[in-house]
C-alpha cells in the first residue's frame, strides 16, 4: 500500500502561482488550509443577493467600516478565502499592505445556494478557528439567514436562524438594522 499525503501550499506559494500565471488572472479559486479550491459558479440569485446586500451595507455603514465584496482575507493555516462580503475595521493603510486578518474583521458573510455545504462544513470551522466573532450565511435554498457566533476552537457555539420578514442588527453596530427580506431575491415564476 502506498502512503500518500497532500502537500500544503503556503500563502506565499499561492501568490507566486498567481504571479507566474499558473493560476490565471480572474480564475475563481481560493486557498483554504493550504489547498486550492475552485469556487462555485454564481447563479443570478446569488449575484443579485450579493449585490443588493453590498449596496445596502455601503449605504448604512458609510465611513464607519470597510465593506469588501469577494476580496481575499488572510487567515491562519495558509488560508486566503474570498467571502462574498466582509465588514472590516478601518485601517490607516486602507489595506494596501495586507488583506484583512481576523483582528480586522467584524463580520464575514457568504451567500449560498450551490455552495451551502461547503460554507457550513469547510468555511464555518475555518472562520471559527480563526476567531471570526460572527459569520453569516445567506441561505438562498431555504430563504433564511444563518448567524454563527461565539467561536470556540473550530466550532461556533451559537447558531441562530432568522426568517423573513425580520430585521437583524450588525455586530458592533446595533443602531444599524438590515431588513433580511432584501437578501432574498424572488425566484422566476
N, C-alpha and C positions, 0 to 999 in steps of 0.2 A: 504494500500500500504506500502510495506517495503522500507525504505530508506537505501540503501547500499552505501558504499564507498570503493574505492580501498585503501588498506594500502600501503603506500610508504615505500620502503626499503631505508636504508642509505647505503652508500658505505661500512661502517664497517660491517653491517649485511650481505651484499652481499659477501664480502670476507670471513666472518665467515661461510657462507653456502658452500663456496668452500673448506675451511679448514676442515669442518666436513664431507664432502662427499655428502652433499645434492645436490650440483652441482658437477657432476663428472668431473674429470680431462679430458681435451680435449673436453668437451661439448661446442658446439658453441653457446654461449649466450653472451649478453651484457646488462649492466644496463643503461637504458635510463629514465631519470626523475623519478627514484625510482622504475621502473618496469623492470622486466626481460623479454627480448625479445630473441627469438630463431633467430639466424642469418640464412639468406637464404643460401641454398646449392650453392656451387660454381661449375659452369659448366666449361668445358675445355677452352672456350674462355675467361672467367673471370680469370681463373687460369693463362693462358698464358699471358694475357694482364697485370695482376698484376706483374707477374714475370719479364716480359720484361721491364716494367716501373721501377720496383725496381732496376734492374741491371743498367739501363740507368741512373737513379738518383744517384746511388752509384758512378758510373764512372765519372759523370760530377761534382758532388758536392765535392767528395773526403772528405777531413777532415775539410771542411768549416761549416758543419752542421751534425746533426744526422739524418739518414734516417731509419725509422722504418716501418715494414710491419706487419699488422694485430696484432698490440700490443695495449694495452689499453692506453687511455689518460684520465686524470681526469678533469671533467668539473663541474661547479656549479650545483646545483639542483640534487645532487645524481646521476650523470651520469658518466659512465665508458665505453664509446663506444670503439670499436676496429676497427678503419678505416683501409681500405686496405693499405694506405700509409700515412705517416706523415713525414714532414720535420720539425725538431725542432732545436732550438739553442743548441750549445754545452754547456754542464754544467760540472763543475769540478767533480761532483759526478757521472757522466755518468748515471744519472737517477737510481742509486741504492736505493736512499731514497724515491723516488716517481716517478710516471709516469709523462710525460709531462703535463703541465697545459696550459691554454690559453696564459699566459705570455711567455711560451717557444715555442709556436707553430707558425711556419712560414706559413705552408700550410697543409691542410688536403685534401686527395684525396680518393674518393670512386669510385671503378669500378663497374658499374651497368648494369645488364641485368634484371634478375627477381626482383631485389631489387630497381629498378628505382623509383617507387612511394614512398617507404619508405625513400630513400635517399633524395628525393626532399621535401616530406611533413613532415617528422619527423626529419631527421638529419640536413637538411639545417637550419630550425628555431633553432634547438638546438645549432648548431655551431655559428650562428649569435648572439643568445642571450649570448653566452659565450664570444663574442668579437673576434672570429677567423676571422682575416682580409681577408683571401682568402680560398675558398673552391672550389674544382674541382670535377665534376662528369664526368668520362669517360663513356659516354653513348654508350654501345655496341649494343643497339637496333637500334639507328639511326646513329651510327658511327660518332659522333661528340663529342667535348669536351665542357662541360658547365662550365663556370667560374663565380663564385659568389664572389662579392666584396662589400665593404662598408657596413658592418653590422650596422643596426640601430634597436635597440630592437631585436625582433626575426625575422627580415627580412633582406635580402641583397638587397640594393637599386640599385645595378648594376649587371646585368646578361648578359653575353656575350656568344655567340655560335661560336665556331671555328670549321670549317670543314677542313678535309684533302684536298689537301696536303699543309699544312701550318705549321709554327713553332710558338712556344709560349715561352716567357721567364718566368723564375721563379720569384716569388716575392722576392725582396731583392737581387736577383742575375740576373740582366738584361744582364749580359755577358753570361749567360747560356741559350742556346736555345734548346728546345726539339722539335723534328720532330713528330707531332702528328700522322702521318701515322703509326709510330711504335706502337701506343697504340692499334690499331685495327687489331687483327689477322684475316686473311681471313677465311671465312666460308668454310665448306666442299662443294664441288660441286657434 
